[in-house]
Amino acid sequence: MYDVAIIGAGPAGASAALFTAKAGKKTLVIDSDQSITKRAWVENHYGVEEITGPDLVAIGKKQAAKFGAELIEGKAQSIEKLEDGFKIVTENATYEAKHVILATGLMADLAEASGIETKPGTEPRIKTVVKADAEGKTNIPGIWAAGTAAGVSVHTIITAGDGAKVAINVISELNGERYVDHDVLKS
Ligand SMILES: Cc1cc2nc3c(=O)[nH]c(=O)nc-3n(C[C@H](O)[C@H](O)[C@H](O)COP(=O)(O)OP(=O)(O)OC[C@H]3O[C@@H](n4cnc5c(N)ncnc54)[C@H](O)[C@@H]3O)c2cc1C
């Protein structure tokens, strides 16, 4: 049983996985390698002068893996409620996790196939998003949404930030107190 399963390894999903894995949570990331970010040339991501989308996505996955996140290539087809968590069904395997974060970008099919409420998108060219509150909670307790899939503005700094925000909320729920992840510069 994983503490957190994250569906999608674009900026939102990989950023969430970086935080949950670094917090010592058993983290699984399932990704179907269809990130729109791979078509981007990015010059407006704070702190990064310029970077290709493919490089940004690759570095994000590497950061999450560095802290122990398990990255699986595949497509999650449905999420089923279990007594103490959820079962995530992919083409050729099933996984179990206490919490699930949907960071599926433009794609709402998994949410719709799993009884998670969606609504029309309000950002340009975004058709459907998951209905999520300001913390990232959906209509099913334990299932969260982040990034483009949660209806935020479609920019890497914002979707990555939203992934981090939702991850901190999930970690805080697992720990029973607010979580902070600060490293100090060694003098
Ligand atoms: C041409 C182009 C140029 C852009 N230029 C910029 C720019 O200059 N600056 C900027 O800030 N932003 C830019 N963007 C936007 C940027 O890519 C998005 O803002 C954003 O980062 C999307 O992040 P995300 O993690 O929400 O979604 P994505 O990066 O799309 O990631 C979603 C991931 O979820 C996976 N997934 C979906 N469903 C499933 C499933 N059922 N099972 C498993 N995996 C699944 C997909 O394979 C994908 O890898 C650009 C986008 C495009 C298309």
The ligand as an ORCA input file, in Angstrom:
! r2SCAN-3c Opt
* xyz 0 1
  C       3.017     24.404    -27.227
  C       3.009     24.742    -25.743
  C       3.830     25.746    -25.272
  C       3.826     26.070    -23.911
  N       4.683     27.053    -23.461
  C       4.668     27.363    -22.148
  C       5.538     28.406    -21.661
  O       6.327     29.005    -22.395
  N       5.493     28.684    -20.326
  C       4.628     28.041    -19.463
  O       4.635     28.345    -18.260
  N       3.805     27.056    -19.900
  C       3.806     26.729    -21.215
  N       2.976     25.733    -21.666
  C       2.017     25.127    -20.737
  C       2.614     24.029    -19.854
  O       2.982     22.964    -20.577
  C       1.495     23.673    -18.916
  O       1.283     24.804    -18.197
  C       1.700     22.787    -17.732
  O       2.858     22.830    -17.284
  C       0.939     21.551    -17.691
  O       1.344     20.797    -16.564
  P       0.448     19.609    -15.982
  O       1.347     18.824    -15.105
  O      -0.811     20.140    -15.405
  O       0.035     18.766    -17.280
  P       0.923     17.924    -18.308
  O       2.298     18.489    -18.399
  O       0.141     17.774    -19.559
  O       1.061     16.487    -17.597
  C      -0.029     15.617    -17.465
  C       0.522     14.193    -17.477
  O      -0.528     13.306    -17.089
  C      -0.404     12.124    -17.840
  N      -1.695     11.419    -17.806
  C      -2.916     11.908    -18.146
  N      -3.877     10.968    -17.955
  C      -3.240      9.863    -17.469
  C      -3.672      8.550    -17.062
  N      -4.960      8.190    -17.103
  N      -2.733      7.648    -16.653
  C      -1.416      8.006    -16.589
  N      -0.936      9.245    -16.949
  C      -1.841     10.147    -17.372
  C       0.016     12.599    -19.238
  O       0.644     11.565    -19.960
  C       0.984     13.746    -18.878
  O       2.327     13.282    -18.820
  C       2.949     25.386    -23.014
  C       2.128     24.369    -23.485
  C       2.137     24.050    -24.841
  C       1.232     22.978    -25.347
*
